[in-house]
Amino acid sequence: MYLFNLKITCVLTICLKQQIYQLCCFQAKYLRLCFIPTYGCKFVLKKDWKLIKDNTNWGAYMDDLNINSETFYHSSSKDLLKAVKENPDNDFYAKSIGQLLYHMGKDGEYDEIVIKKIEKCLYKFKGEFPSRLAFGALYGFISLSIDNQYLHNFFDAEFRMHPKSKRKWYEALELIEACGKNKNLQRKYLFDLMKSQCHNILVKEYKKSLKYQPGQQFRILNACISAKYFEPDLFDPVVKDIVRQQKISRLPDLIKLLDILIKLQTEGDFPRSIQAEIDHLINRLKTTPKFSWLYNVDERRYRTMEELKSIRENAPQQFIGNYLYQPEKLEQYLKLKALGNDAEVQREKRLIQEKQLDDLLYDEFMLNKVEQQRNREQLKKEQRKGMKDEDGEDDDAEIDKELTEQEKKDLLTDFQKKHFESLDMDTVNPDDLPKEWFIDNSQSQDNEFDEMDERIQQAAQEKSQQAKNKEFKKRKGRSGKGDIFDSIE
């Protein structure tokens, strides 16, 4: 009996716990639902929950450091400071303090009156700063270089109170950037903060995903240089990967990276040598045609317009087309570019070559037909040998004369010769063609096709002229002038 009552009690306890858990989940969902913007409605139905969540920047909306309204208007620090000054009687809360300091640090806006007001009410919120708000407050304090020991101790304690496992990599990176902006805290404290609170998080995330993102690599590099944080297991892999991975393909970014590394090697406090990475980057700029044509690596400067014009004939055609200056002065180059590299012209060339091949096959068919007709006429001639017409003349001479003229007309025309000269020898075997076609073109049998047909050149010139006229008209309508230079990327 006792065991039976115990089992019933356990079952009831489990059921009660499940009911309490479901009630708590419902309460949490209801409270979260109350904070979702309703877009003018008084309530949100359950079926519309997913629709609103999918059409909302959910991560940004639920971030404690973002200032959100029902219209998702993100306020700046100037708007926040203005609101604080216009409402001096309003009290501060932990969330408003974290948001205000974070955005002030982001924008570099410092206000002595607001800082003093925060200091007076800060004691009320000891231990009440969540992880994200504690980070925002410490970030703003360090970025603004606020000289207040009480605020320093308070925000540092609130930040270190939370476990590192909940910290995000972008928080660690922003904290290193803030340490680079600070001007009054001791160097030892800043180094210990970066080493203990940021280092392991960044190293782990860099190996996982950041090493494949050139933008974040640049950001980590600049943050470490500004904060003078040159730990080998973080800084050295960033420098090595950003130089040798070749994920950066834009010339301005490569020049910026080269200037950063040279300045770090010659003027910075970097304890190791990065000359190998600098040499690798310089060699890449020198050996890549589209970079070496635009940028003088030895003198560390872009080439002038006169230099670019003077060497444009020797520049690679596949790159020079993106950096044209007055197109009317580059007729010869534009013609070469249109005939050699333009995709539309290549397409036109291919279509014309296919048309030529079709014509040749048709001519071959007609030649066979003429040959059959000639054989029939020859057979007829043999059958009529010795016979004469009503006028008493021999029909053989007339037949021979007619066949000879037809043969000259169909077999040895200028049209066939011209097509043979422009025929792509990679697609047609010359041995399969009639021998009569090689009478006046003995050298074409040994040479590969390297010149385009007259019609291809004409089509390419027309397309080039149309594109040039279109661009000229577009620029003239935009600026009132027709000689606008193309911008260098």
C-alpha positions as CSV (number, residue, x, y, z in Angstrom):
1,M,0.0,0.0,0.0
2,Y,2.8,2.3,0.8
3,L,4.6,1.6,-2.5
4,F,1.3,2.2,-4.4
5,N,0.8,5.6,-2.7
6,L,4.5,6.5,-3.5
7,K,4.0,5.7,-7.1
8,I,0.9,7.8,-7.4
9,T,2.7,10.7,-5.7
10,C,5.7,10.4,-8.1
11,V,3.3,10.4,-11.1
12,L,1.4,13.4,-9.8
13,T,4.7,15.2,-9.2
14,I,5.9,14.6,-12.7
15,C,2.7,15.7,-14.2
16,L,2.7,18.8,-12.1
17,K,6.3,19.6,-13.2
18,Q,5.3,19.2,-16.9
19,Q,2.3,21.5,-16.5
20,I,4.5,24.1,-14.7
21,Y,7.1,23.8,-17.5
22,Q,4.5,24.2,-20.2
23,L,3.0,27.2,-18.4
24,C,6.5,28.8,-18.1
25,C,7.1,28.3,-21.8
26,F,3.8,29.8,-22.7
27,Q,4.5,32.8,-20.5
28,A,7.9,33.3,-22.1
29,K,6.4,33.1,-25.6
30,Y,3.7,35.5,-24.5
31,L,6.2,38.0,-23.1
32,R,8.4,37.8,-26.2
33,L,5.3,38.2,-28.3
34,C,4.5,41.5,-26.6
35,F,7.8,43.0,-27.7
36,I,7.3,42.2,-31.4
37,P,6.1,45.2,-33.4
38,T,2.5,44.7,-34.5
39,Y,2.6,47.0,-37.5
40,G,-0.5,48.9,-36.3
41,C,-2.4,45.8,-35.1
42,K,-3.5,45.2,-31.5
43,F,-2.4,41.6,-31.5
44,V,-0.5,39.0,-33.5
45,L,-2.1,35.7,-34.3
46,K,-0.1,32.5,-33.9
47,K,-0.3,31.8,-37.7
48,D,1.3,35.2,-38.3
49,W,4.2,34.6,-35.9
50,K,6.5,33.0,-38.5
51,L,5.6,35.6,-41.1
52,I,6.7,38.4,-38.8
53,K,9.8,36.6,-37.7
54,D,10.9,35.8,-41.2
55,N,10.4,39.4,-42.4
56,T,12.2,41.0,-39.5
57,N,15.9,41.5,-38.9
58,W,15.5,39.2,-35.9
59,G,19.1,39.2,-34.7
60,A,19.4,43.0,-34.8
61,Y,15.9,43.4,-33.2
62,M,16.7,41.1,-30.3
63,D,20.2,42.7,-29.7
64,D,20.2,44.6,-26.4
65,L,22.6,47.2,-27.8
66,N,20.4,48.2,-30.7
67,I,17.9,50.9,-30.3
68,N,14.7,49.7,-32.0
69,S,11.3,51.2,-32.4
70,E,8.3,49.8,-34.2
71,T,9.6,51.3,-37.4
72,F,13.1,49.9,-36.8
73,Y,14.7,53.3,-36.8
74,H,18.3,53.0,-35.5
75,S,19.2,56.1,-33.5
76,S,22.7,57.5,-33.3
77,S,24.5,58.7,-30.2
78,K,23.7,62.3,-31.1
79,D,20.0,61.6,-31.0
80,L,20.4,59.7,-27.7
81,L,22.4,62.5,-26.1
82,K,19.8,65.0,-27.3
83,A,17.0,63.0,-25.8
84,V,18.9,62.8,-22.5
85,K,19.4,66.6,-22.3
86,E,15.8,67.3,-23.3
87,N,14.5,65.0,-20.5
88,P,16.8,65.7,-17.5
89,D,14.2,64.2,-15.0
90,N,14.1,60.8,-16.6
91,D,16.0,58.1,-14.8
92,F,18.6,55.8,-16.3
93,Y,18.4,52.0,-16.4
94,A,21.0,49.4,-17.0
95,K,19.9,48.9,-20.6
96,S,19.9,52.6,-21.4
97,I,23.4,53.0,-19.8
98,G,24.8,50.2,-21.9
99,Q,23.2,51.4,-25.1
100,L,24.3,55.0,-24.6
101,L,27.9,54.3,-23.8
102,Y,28.2,51.8,-26.6
103,H,26.9,54.2,-29.3
104,M,28.9,57.1,-27.8
105,G,32.1,55.0,-28.1
106,K,31.2,54.0,-31.7
107,D,30.6,57.6,-32.8
108,G,33.4,59.1,-30.6
109,E,30.9,61.4,-28.9
110,Y,31.8,62.4,-25.4
111,D,29.6,64.4,-23.0
112,E,30.8,65.3,-19.5
113,I,27.3,66.0,-18.2
114,V,25.9,62.6,-19.3
115,I,28.9,60.8,-17.8
116,K,28.4,62.5,-14.4
117,K,24.7,61.6,-14.5
118,I,25.5,58.0,-15.2
119,E,28.0,58.0,-12.3
120,K,25.4,59.2,-9.8
121,C,22.9,56.4,-10.5
122,L,25.3,53.6,-11.3
123,Y,25.2,52.1,-7.8
124,K,21.6,51.0,-8.3
125,F,22.4,48.5,-11.0
126,K,25.3,46.6,-9.5
127,G,25.2,43.0,-10.8
128,E,22.2,43.7,-13.1
129,F,24.1,44.2,-16.4
130,P,23.6,41.3,-18.8
131,S,26.6,40.1,-20.8
132,R,25.8,42.1,-23.9
133,L,25.1,45.4,-22.0
134,A,28.2,44.9,-19.8
135,F,30.3,44.6,-22.9
136,G,28.7,47.8,-24.4
137,A,29.4,49.8,-21.3
138,L,33.0,48.7,-21.1
139,Y,33.5,49.2,-24.8
140,G,32.2,52.8,-24.6
141,F,34.3,53.6,-21.5
142,I,37.6,52.3,-23.1
143,S,36.9,53.9,-26.5
144,L,36.2,57.3,-25.1
145,S,39.2,57.2,-22.8
146,I,37.1,58.3,-19.8
147,D,39.2,59.3,-16.8
148,N,37.1,57.9,-14.0
149,Q,38.4,55.1,-11.7
150,Y,34.9,54.4,-10.2
151,L,33.4,53.8,-13.6
152,H,36.4,51.8,-14.7
153,N,36.2,49.4,-11.7
154,F,32.4,49.1,-12.0
155,F,32.2,48.2,-15.7
156,D,35.3,46.0,-15.6
157,A,33.7,44.0,-12.7
158,E,30.4,43.7,-14.6
159,F,32.1,42.5,-17.7
160,R,34.3,39.9,-16.1
161,M,31.4,38.6,-14.1
162,H,30.0,36.8,-17.1
163,P,31.5,33.5,-18.4
164,K,33.7,33.7,-21.5
165,S,31.8,30.9,-23.2
166,K,28.9,33.3,-23.9
167,R,31.1,35.9,-25.5
168,K,31.0,36.4,-29.2
169,W,34.0,36.9,-31.5
170,Y,32.8,40.3,-32.8
171,E,32.7,41.5,-29.2
172,A,36.4,40.4,-28.7
173,L,37.4,42.2,-31.9
174,E,35.5,45.4,-31.0
175,L,37.2,45.3,-27.6
176,I,40.6,45.1,-29.2
177,E,39.6,48.1,-31.4
178,A,38.6,50.0,-28.3
179,C,41.9,49.3,-26.6
180,G,43.6,50.8,-29.7
181,K,41.6,54.0,-29.2
182,N,42.3,54.4,-25.5
183,K,44.8,56.9,-24.4
184,N,44.8,57.0,-20.6
185,L,44.7,53.4,-19.3
186,Q,47.9,51.6,-18.5
187,R,49.4,49.5,-21.2
188,K,49.7,46.5,-18.9
189,Y,46.0,46.5,-18.1
190,L,44.9,46.7,-21.7
191,F,47.3,43.9,-22.7
192,D,46.0,41.7,-19.9
193,L,42.4,42.5,-20.9
194,M,43.0,41.5,-24.5
195,K,45.0,38.4,-23.6
196,S,42.5,37.0,-21.0
197,Q,39.2,38.1,-22.5
198,C,39.7,38.2,-26.3
199,H,42.6,36.2,-27.4
200,N,41.4,32.6,-27.3
201,I,38.0,33.5,-28.7
202,L,39.5,35.3,-31.8
203,V,42.1,32.5,-32.4
204,K,39.4,29.8,-32.3
205,E,37.0,31.8,-34.6
206,Y,39.8,32.8,-37.0
207,K,40.8,29.1,-37.6
208,K,37.1,28.3,-38.1
209,S,35.8,30.9,-40.4
210,L,37.5,34.3,-40.3
211,K,40.6,33.2,-42.3
212,Y,38.4,32.9,-45.4
213,Q,37.0,36.5,-45.1
214,P,39.4,39.2,-46.4
215,G,37.3,42.0,-44.9
216,Q,37.6,40.5,-41.4
217,Q,41.3,39.8,-41.9
218,F,41.8,43.5,-42.7
219,R,39.9,44.4,-39.6
220,I,41.8,42.1,-37.3
221,L,45.1,43.3,-38.8
222,N,44.2,47.0,-38.2
223,A,42.9,46.4,-34.7
224,C,46.0,44.5,-33.6
225,I,48.3,47.2,-35.1
226,S,46.4,50.0,-33.4
227,A,46.4,48.2,-30.1
228,K,50.0,47.0,-30.5
229,Y,48.8,43.5,-29.8
230,F,51.3,41.2,-31.8
231,E,50.7,37.8,-30.3
232,P,52.3,35.2,-32.7
233,D,49.4,32.7,-32.7
234,L,47.0,35.4,-33.8
235,F,48.9,38.2,-35.7
236,D,51.3,36.0,-37.7
237,P,48.6,33.8,-39.3
238,V,46.6,36.8,-40.2
239,V,49.6,38.4,-42.0
240,K,50.6,35.2,-43.7
241,D,47.1,34.3,-44.9
242,I,46.1,37.7,-46.1
243,V,49.2,38.0,-48.3
244,R,49.4,34.4,-49.7
245,Q,45.8,33.4,-50.0
246,Q,45.3,35.9,-52.9
247,K,41.7,36.4,-51.9
248,I,42.2,40.2,-52.3
249,S,42.0,40.9,-56.0
250,R,41.4,44.7,-56.0
251,L,44.5,46.9,-56.6
252,P,43.5,49.6,-54.0
253,D,43.2,46.9,-51.3
254,L,46.6,45.4,-52.2
255,I,48.3,48.8,-52.2
256,K,46.7,49.6,-48.8
257,L,47.9,46.2,-47.4
258,L,51.4,46.9,-48.8
259,D,51.6,50.3,-47.2
260,I,50.4,48.9,-43.8
261,L,53.1,46.1,-43.8
262,I,55.9,48.4,-44.9
263,K,55.0,51.0,-42.2
264,L,54.8,48.2,-39.6
265,Q,58.2,46.9,-40.6
266,T,60.0,50.2,-40.7
267,E,58.2,52.5,-38.2
268,G,56.2,50.2,-35.9
269,D,57.0,48.3,-32.7
270,F,56.7,44.9,-34.4
271,P,59.2,42.6,-32.8
272,R,59.5,40.2,-35.8
273,S,60.4,40.5,-39.5
274,I,57.7,40.3,-42.2
275,Q,60.0,41.0,-45.1
276,A,59.1,37.7,-46.8
277,E,55.4,38.7,-46.9
278,I,56.3,42.2,-48.2
279,D,58.5,40.7,-51.0
280,H,55.8,38.3,-51.9
281,L,53.2,41.1,-52.2
282,I,55.6,43.3,-54.2
283,N,56.3,40.4,-56.6
284,R,52.6,39.8,-57.1
285,L,52.1,43.5,-58.0
286,K,55.0,43.4,-60.5
287,T,54.2,40.2,-62.2
288,T,50.4,40.7,-62.6
289,P,49.9,42.7,-65.8
290,K,46.8,44.5,-64.8
291,F,48.5,45.7,-61.6
292,S,51.9,46.5,-63.1
293,W,50.4,48.6,-65.9
294,L,48.5,50.8,-63.5
295,Y,50.8,51.0,-60.5
296,N,54.5,51.7,-60.2
297,V,55.6,49.5,-57.3
298,D,59.2,50.9,-57.1
299,E,58.0,54.4,-56.6
300,R,54.8,53.5,-54.7
301,R,52.4,55.5,-56.9
302,Y,49.8,55.2,-59.6
303,R,51.0,56.0,-63.1
304,T,50.0,59.3,-64.6
305,M,47.6,59.6,-67.5
306,E,50.4,60.4,-69.9
307,E,52.3,57.3,-68.9
308,L,49.3,55.1,-69.4
309,K,48.7,56.5,-72.8
310,S,52.3,56.1,-73.8
311,I,52.4,52.4,-73.0
312,R,48.9,51.4,-73.9
313,E,50.0,49.6,-77.0
314,N,52.2,47.3,-74.9
315,A,49.6,46.8,-72.2
316,P,47.6,43.5,-72.2
317,Q,44.4,43.9,-74.2
318,Q,42.3,42.0,-71.8
319,F,42.9,44.6,-69.1
320,I,43.5,47.9,-70.8
321,G,39.9,48.0,-71.9
322,N,38.7,48.8,-68.4
323,Y,40.8,51.9,-68.2
324,L,40.1,53.9,-71.3
325,Y,40.5,57.7,-71.3
326,Q,39.1,59.7,-74.3
327,P,37.8,56.9,-76.5
328,E,38.0,59.0,-79.7
329,K,41.8,59.1,-79.4
330,L,42.1,55.3,-79.2
331,E,40.6,54.2,-82.5
332,Q,43.4,51.8,-83.3
333,Y,43.3,50.1,-79.9
334,L,39.6,49.9,-79.8
335,K,39.6,48.1,-83.1
336,L,42.2,45.6,-81.9
337,K,40.2,45.1,-78.7
338,A,37.0,44.6,-80.6
339,L,38.5,42.1,-82.9
340,G,40.4,40.2,-80.3
341,N,38.7,40.1,-76.9
342,D,35.1,41.4,-77.0
343,A,32.7,38.6,-76.2
344,E,30.0,39.8,-78.6
345,V,32.5,40.0,-81.4
346,Q,33.8,36.5,-80.6
347,R,30.2,35.3,-80.8
348,E,29.6,37.0,-84.1
349,K,32.8,35.5,-85.4
350,R,31.7,32.0,-84.4
351,L,28.3,32.5,-86.0
352,I,29.9,33.7,-89.2
353,Q,32.4,30.8,-89.3
354,E,29.5,28.4,-88.8
355,K,27.7,30.1,-91.6
356,Q,30.8,29.7,-93.8
357,L,31.1,26.1,-92.9
358,D,27.4,25.6,-93.9
359,D,28.1,27.4,-97.2
360,L,31.1,25.1,-97.8
361,L,29.1,22.0,-97.1
362,Y,26.3,23.2,-99.4
363,D,28.9,24.0,-102.1
364,E,30.3,20.5,-101.7
365,F,26.8,19.1,-102.1
366,M,26.3,21.2,-105.2
367,L,29.7,20.1,-106.6
368,N,28.7,16.4,-106.2
369,K,25.4,17.2,-107.9
370,V,27.3,18.9,-110.8
371,E,29.6,16.0,-111.0
372,Q,26.7,13.6,-111.3
373,Q,25.2,15.8,-113.9
374,R,28.5,15.9,-115.8
375,N,28.7,12.1,-115.6
376,R,25.1,11.9,-117.0
377,E,26.0,14.3,-119.7
378,Q,29.1,12.4,-120.5
379,L,27.2,9.2,-120.7
380,K,24.7,10.9,-122.9
381,K,27.5,12.2,-125.1
382,E,28.9,8.7,-125.5
383,Q,25.5,7.4,-126.4
384,R,25.0,10.2,-129.0
385,K,28.5,9.9,-130.4
386,G,28.5,10.5,-134.1
387,M,24.9,11.8,-134.1
388,K,24.1,15.3,-135.5
389,D,21.2,17.7,-134.9
390,E,18.7,19.1,-137.4
391,D,21.2,21.8,-138.5
392,G,23.8,19.2,-139.2
393,E,26.2,20.3,-136.3
394,D,27.8,18.0,-133.9
395,D,26.3,18.1,-130.4
396,D,29.5,17.0,-128.6
397,A,31.2,20.4,-129.0
398,E,28.2,22.2,-127.5
399,I,28.0,19.8,-124.6
400,D,31.7,20.1,-123.8
401,K,31.5,23.9,-124.0
402,E,28.5,24.0,-121.7
403,L,30.1,21.7,-119.1
404,T,33.4,23.6,-119.1
405,E,31.6,26.9,-118.3
406,Q,29.5,25.3,-115.6
407,E,32.6,23.8,-114.1
408,K,34.3,27.1,-114.0
409,K,31.3,28.8,-112.6
410,D,30.6,26.2,-109.8
411,L,34.0,24.9,-108.9
412,L,36.5,27.8,-109.1
413,T,34.5,30.9,-108.0
414,D,36.0,33.7,-106.0
415,F,33.4,33.0,-103.3
416,Q,34.8,29.6,-102.6
417,K,38.3,30.8,-102.5
418,K,37.5,33.6,-100.1
419,H,35.7,31.1,-97.8
420,F,38.6,28.8,-97.9
421,E,41.0,31.6,-96.8
422,S,38.8,32.3,-93.7
423,L,38.0,28.7,-92.9
424,D,38.9,27.5,-89.4
425,M,41.3,24.7,-90.1
426,D,40.7,23.3,-86.6
427,T,37.2,22.3,-87.5
428,V,37.5,21.2,-91.2
429,N,40.1,18.7,-92.6
430,P,41.6,20.1,-95.8
431,D,42.0,16.6,-97.2
432,D,38.2,16.3,-97.3
433,L,37.8,19.3,-99.6
434,P,38.0,19.2,-103.4
435,K,41.5,19.5,-104.8
436,E,40.4,22.3,-107.1
437,W,40.1,24.6,-104.1
438,F,43.8,24.5,-103.5
439,I,44.9,25.7,-106.9
440,D,45.4,29.4,-105.9
441,N,45.8,28.8,-102.2
442,S,48.8,26.4,-101.8
443,Q,50.1,28.2,-98.7
444,S,46.8,28.1,-96.8
445,Q,47.0,24.3,-96.5
446,D,50.1,24.7,-94.2
447,N,49.1,27.8,-92.2
448,E,46.7,27.8,-89.4
449,F,43.8,30.2,-89.4
450,D,44.9,33.5,-87.8
451,E,43.0,36.2,-89.7
452,M,39.3,36.9,-89.7
453,D,37.1,37.3,-92.7
454,E,36.3,40.7,-94.1
455,R,32.7,40.3,-92.9
456,I,33.8,39.6,-89.3
457,Q,36.0,42.7,-89.3
458,Q,33.1,44.8,-90.6
459,A,30.7,43.3,-88.0
460,A,33.2,43.9,-85.2
461,Q,33.8,47.5,-86.3
462,E,30.1,48.2,-86.4
463,K,29.6,46.8,-82.9
464,S,32.5,48.7,-81.6
465,Q,31.2,51.9,-83.2
466,Q,27.7,51.3,-81.8
467,A,29.0,50.8,-78.3
468,K,31.2,53.8,-78.5
469,N,28.4,56.0,-79.8
470,K,26.1,54.7,-77.1
471,E,28.6,55.4,-74.3
472,F,29.4,58.9,-75.8
473,K,25.7,59.8,-76.0
474,K,25.2,58.5,-72.4
475,R,28.0,60.6,-71.0
476,K,27.1,63.7,-73.0
477,G,23.6,63.5,-71.7
478,R,24.8,63.1,-68.1
479,S,27.4,65.8,-67.9
480,G,27.0,67.9,-71.1
481,K,30.5,66.9,-72.3
482,G,31.6,64.0,-74.5
483,D,35.2,63.7,-73.5
484,I,34.8,62.4,-69.9
485,F,37.7,60.1,-68.8
486,D,36.9,56.6,-67.7
487,S,37.7,56.3,-64.0
488,I,40.4,54.0,-62.8
489,E,39.2,51.2,-60.5
